Amino acid sequence: MKTERRVADDRIARDADVMVGKPVVKGTRVPVELVLRQLAQSLDLRDVLEAFPHLTTEDVRACLTYAAGSLEAEARRTQPGVPAAPHIASG
């Protein structure tokens, strides 16, 4: 069984040539940020998948996992003596 972090690693990419290096759902130009904003507007997953029909439930879950990991890493960076969690590698 894949860990949550592994799912995000498999589905989220960062590439300087795609959306100026913003994290996106792999194989698309859909930024994680845009998916999260859509979720904030409507917590109904059906609405999100309707707005982005080529995404899957797993893609949306990976966006949430990526965001949570990014927040955790930021918190670790601001705490002296606590190493930051590794970030998703460029794709």
N, CA, C and O of each residue as an XYZ file, in Angstrom:
364
protein
N       0.843     -1.192      0.000
C       0.000      0.000      0.000
C       0.885      1.251      0.000
O       1.821      1.364      0.791
N       0.578      2.159     -0.877
C       1.371      3.379     -0.981
C       1.063      4.317      0.178
O      -0.076      4.423      0.633
N       2.098      4.986      0.637
C       1.857      6.011      1.641
C       1.253      7.230      0.962
O       1.339      7.377     -0.258
N       0.641      8.101      1.754
C       0.057      9.319      1.180
C       1.116     10.116      0.431
O       0.860     10.616     -0.664
N       2.289     10.235      1.007
C       3.354     11.032      0.387
C       3.735     10.440     -0.964
O       3.984     11.174     -1.921
N       3.779      9.118     -1.041
C       4.147      8.452     -2.291
C       3.107      8.736     -3.376
O       3.461      8.925     -4.540
N       1.827      8.767     -2.999
C       0.764      9.078     -3.960
C       0.985     10.474     -4.526
O       0.877     10.682     -5.735
N       1.294     11.430     -3.658
C       1.547     12.792     -4.135
C       2.779     12.813     -5.039
O       2.781     13.488     -6.069
N       3.817     12.083     -4.663
C       5.026     12.029     -5.496
C       4.720     11.477     -6.886
O       5.298     11.928     -7.875
N       3.815     10.505     -6.965
C       3.470      9.878     -8.241
C       2.574     10.752     -9.110
O       2.559     10.592    -10.331
N       1.824     11.679     -8.501
C       0.791     12.416     -9.239
C       1.038     13.913     -9.372
O       0.352     14.575    -10.151
N       1.995     14.462     -8.634
C       2.262     15.899     -8.672
C       3.675     16.118     -9.204
O       4.606     15.407     -8.825
N       3.824     17.099    -10.078
C       5.139     17.384    -10.673
C       5.425     18.873    -10.631
O       4.519     19.707    -10.599
N       6.708     19.178    -10.631
C       7.159     20.563    -10.770
C       8.192     20.584    -11.882
O       9.157     19.820    -11.866
N       7.978     21.461    -12.841
C       8.871     21.571    -13.990
C       8.889     23.037    -14.402
O       7.837     23.635    -14.628
N      10.066     23.605    -14.497
C      10.192     25.025    -14.843
C       9.537     25.351    -16.186
O       9.154     26.496    -16.427
N       9.408     24.355    -17.053
C       8.811     24.576    -18.373
C       7.288     24.420    -18.394
O       6.653     24.648    -19.423
N       6.709     24.033    -17.262
C       5.250     23.848    -17.186
C       4.709     24.762    -16.091
O       5.055     24.613    -14.920
N       3.870     25.694    -16.476
C       3.234     26.622    -15.540
C       4.265     27.326    -14.638
O       4.033     27.528    -13.446
N       5.388     27.686    -15.228
C       6.449     28.443    -14.552
C       6.928     27.730    -13.285
O       7.304     28.381    -12.310
N       6.914     26.401    -13.298
C       7.441     25.639    -12.178
C       6.484     25.418    -11.021
O       6.870     24.842    -10.004
N       5.224     25.873    -11.158
C       4.245     25.611    -10.101
C       3.973     24.112    -10.051
O       4.051     23.440    -11.079
N       3.656     23.579     -8.878
C       3.284     22.167     -8.823
C       1.956     21.945     -9.555
O       0.980     22.661     -9.330
N       1.942     20.945    -10.429
C       0.753     20.631    -11.230
C       0.460     19.139    -11.130
O       1.320     18.352    -10.735
N      -0.752     18.761    -11.489
C      -1.088     17.354    -11.615
C      -0.309     16.838    -12.826
O      -0.400     17.400    -13.918
N       0.457     15.764    -12.623
C       1.295     15.223    -13.696
C       0.486     14.969    -14.954
O      -0.641     14.477    -14.903
N       1.086     15.315    -16.087
C       0.447     15.098    -17.373
C      -0.574     16.156    -17.733
O      -1.249     16.049    -18.758
N      -0.696     17.197    -16.883
C      -1.638     18.276    -17.156
C      -0.936     19.608    -16.929
O       0.233     19.662    -16.547
N      -1.670     20.663    -17.171
C      -1.191     21.996    -16.829
C      -2.078     22.576    -15.719
O      -2.197     23.793    -15.579
N      -2.692     21.692    -14.941
C      -3.591     22.104    -13.862
C      -2.782     22.247    -12.577
O      -2.321     21.249    -12.023
N      -2.606     23.479    -12.100
C      -1.841     23.682    -10.869
C      -2.577     23.149     -9.636
O      -3.804     23.214     -9.552
N      -1.814     22.630     -8.697
C      -2.360     22.177     -7.420
C      -3.158     23.317     -6.788
O      -4.251     23.098     -6.264
N      -2.623     24.509     -6.839
C      -3.289     25.678     -6.247
C      -4.699     25.861     -6.806
O      -5.627     26.168     -6.058
N      -4.862     25.677     -8.100
C      -6.170     25.862     -8.722
C      -7.170     24.801     -8.235
O      -8.340     25.104     -8.000
N      -6.702     23.569     -8.090
C      -7.565     22.506     -7.571
C      -7.987     22.838     -6.143
O      -9.151     22.665     -5.784
N      -7.046     23.313     -5.327
C      -7.365     23.667     -3.943
C      -8.349     24.829     -3.880
O      -9.251     24.831     -3.042
N      -8.187     25.805     -4.748
C      -9.135     26.927     -4.781
C     -10.537     26.455     -5.172
O     -11.534     26.920     -4.620
N     -10.601     25.531     -6.125
C     -11.894     24.984     -6.524
C     -12.536     24.238     -5.355
O     -13.742     24.349     -5.133
N     -11.739     23.487     -4.615
C     -12.250     22.788     -3.435
C     -12.746     23.778     -2.382
O     -13.754     23.532     -1.718
N     -12.043     24.886     -2.232
C     -12.451     25.904     -1.260
C     -13.798     26.520     -1.640
O     -14.596     26.868     -0.769
N     -14.043     26.652     -2.935
C     -15.309     27.221     -3.397
C     -16.460     26.236     -3.244
O     -17.585     26.626     -2.931
N     -16.171     24.962     -3.467
C     -17.203     23.939     -3.355
C     -16.556     22.683     -2.801
O     -15.710     22.067     -3.449
N     -16.956     22.316     -1.617
C     -16.374     21.127     -0.998
C     -16.908     19.836     -1.597
O     -16.560     18.746     -1.145
N     -17.740     19.956     -2.598
C     -18.290     18.784     -3.263
C     -17.303     18.299     -4.331
O     -17.038     18.997     -5.310
N     -16.775     17.112     -4.129
C     -15.794     16.563     -5.060
C     -16.347     16.478     -6.478
O     -15.599     16.643     -7.442
N     -17.633     16.226     -6.616
C     -18.238     16.154     -7.957
C     -18.078     17.478     -8.695
O     -17.843     17.491     -9.904
N     -18.206     18.600     -7.970
C     -18.035     19.914     -8.597
C     -16.598     20.105     -9.088
O     -16.366     20.657    -10.164
N     -15.654     19.648     -8.294
C     -14.243     19.768     -8.677
C     -13.969     18.926     -9.921
O     -13.332     19.393    -10.865
N     -14.448     17.699     -9.919
C     -14.211     16.816    -11.066
C     -14.959     17.287    -12.308
O     -14.525     17.030    -13.431
N     -16.064     17.964    -12.115
C     -16.781     18.558    -13.242
C     -15.991     19.738    -13.819
O     -15.944     19.926    -15.034
N     -15.374     20.527    -12.937
C     -14.570     21.665    -13.385
C     -13.296     21.210    -14.095
O     -12.801     21.891    -14.992
N     -12.773     20.059    -13.690
C     -11.545     19.502    -14.276
C     -11.823     18.044    -14.659
O     -11.375     17.133    -13.963
N     -12.551     17.811    -15.749
C     -13.010     16.457    -16.078
C     -11.901     15.448    -16.349
O     -12.144     14.245    -16.264
N     -10.714     15.892    -16.667
C      -9.625     14.956    -16.933
C      -8.891     14.547    -15.655
O      -7.986     13.715    -15.712
N      -9.266     15.119    -14.493
C      -8.660     14.718    -13.227
C      -9.463     13.585    -12.605
O     -10.644     13.399    -12.900
N      -8.796     12.836    -11.742
C      -9.441     11.746    -11.015
C      -9.523     12.098     -9.534
O      -8.905     13.056     -9.071
N     -10.288     11.313     -8.815
C     -10.365     11.486     -7.367
C      -8.964     11.373     -6.760
O      -8.623     12.117     -5.840
N      -8.167     10.458     -7.265
C      -6.802     10.271     -6.756
C      -5.936     11.499     -7.021
O      -5.081     11.841     -6.203
N      -6.147     12.162     -8.151
C      -5.406     13.399     -8.442
C      -5.751     14.476     -7.417
O      -4.864     15.169     -6.918
N      -7.027     14.614     -7.105
C      -7.460     15.620     -6.130
C      -6.895     15.276     -4.760
O      -6.419     16.154     -4.040
N      -6.946     14.013     -4.403
C      -6.371     13.570     -3.124
C      -4.868     13.885     -3.081
O      -4.353     14.312     -2.048
N      -4.178     13.678     -4.183
C      -2.750     13.973     -4.237
C      -2.492     15.470     -4.057
O      -1.506     15.857     -3.430
N      -3.372     16.310     -4.603
C      -3.232     17.764     -4.407
C      -3.351     18.119     -2.932
O      -2.581     18.931     -2.419
N      -4.305     17.516     -2.257
C      -4.478     17.766     -0.826
C      -3.273     17.270     -0.027
O      -2.807     17.947      0.890
N      -2.776     16.095     -0.378
C      -1.611     15.536      0.303
C      -0.386     16.408      0.071
O       0.393     16.659      0.990
N      -0.224     16.867     -1.165
C       0.897     17.750     -1.487
C       0.826     19.027     -0.656
O       1.831     19.460     -0.093
N      -0.364     19.633     -0.577
C      -0.534     20.872      0.184
C      -0.228     20.644      1.661
O       0.451     21.458      2.287
N      -0.719     19.550      2.216
C      -0.459     19.248      3.623
C       1.035     19.055      3.859
O       1.578     19.550      4.847
N       1.695     18.343      2.964
C       3.143     18.140      3.088
C       3.920     19.439      2.966
O       4.916     19.640      3.660
N       3.471     20.315      2.092
C       4.143     21.613      1.930
C       4.007     22.447      3.194
O       4.963     23.097      3.616
N       2.815     22.434      3.804
C       2.613     23.170      5.054
C       3.469     22.591      6.178
O       4.048     23.326      6.977
N       3.537     21.271      6.225
C       4.370     20.623      7.240
C       5.836     20.990      7.058
O       6.535     21.291      8.026
N       6.296     20.962      5.806
C       7.690     21.310      5.532
C       7.976     22.759      5.910
O       9.035     23.065      6.457
N       7.037     23.644      5.619
C       7.205     25.061      5.985
C       7.290     25.213      7.495
O       8.126     25.964      7.996
N       6.442     24.514      8.216
C       6.477     24.590      9.679
C       7.810     24.078     10.217
O       8.361     24.645     11.160
N       8.321     23.018      9.624
C       9.610     22.474     10.058
C      10.753     23.447      9.767
O      11.698     23.559     10.548
N      10.656     24.143      8.642
C      11.714     25.115      8.293
C      11.760     26.267      9.289
O      12.819     26.849      9.525
N      10.611     26.593      9.871
C      10.562     27.720     10.791
C      10.855     27.311     12.231
O      10.936     28.170     13.109
N      11.016     26.005     12.489
C      11.353     25.523     13.829
C      12.838     25.192     13.865
O      13.280     24.278     13.168
N      13.615     25.916     14.662
C      15.059     25.655     14.736
C      15.343     24.212     15.157
O      14.714     23.678     16.070
N      16.296     23.607     14.476
C      16.734     22.272     14.836
C      15.872     21.139     14.321
O      16.173     19.974     14.582
N      14.811     21.445     13.598
C      13.952     20.398     13.047
C      14.157     20.384     11.532
O      13.865     21.370     10.856
N      14.659     19.267     11.002
C      14.905     19.231      9.550
C      13.600     19.270      8.769
O      12.592     18.701      9.187
N      13.635     19.951      7.630
C      12.453     20.044      6.762
C      12.233     18.707      6.081
O      13.187     18.005      5.747
N      10.984     18.362      5.879
C      10.644     17.148      5.134
C      11.055     17.335      3.686
O      10.958     18.445      3.162
N      11.513     16.276      3.021
C      11.890     16.425      1.606
C      10.675     16.802      0.774
O       9.558     16.361      1.041
N      10.913     17.620     -0.235
C       9.837     18.099     -1.122
C       9.802     17.237     -2.375
O      10.782     16.563     -2.695
N       8.716     17.255     -3.062
C       8.570     16.484     -4.296
C       9.594     16.970     -5.316
O       9.759     18.168     -5.546
N      10.267     16.008     -5.912
C      11.309     16.329     -6.876
C      10.723     16.863     -8.174
O       9.565     16.606     -8.500
N      11.528     17.598     -8.897
C      11.109     18.104    -10.198
C      10.849     16.926    -11.111
O      11.542     15.909    -11.062
N       9.826     17.086    -11.954
C       9.400     15.970    -12.785
C       9.998     15.983    -14.108
O       9.725     15.096    -14.917
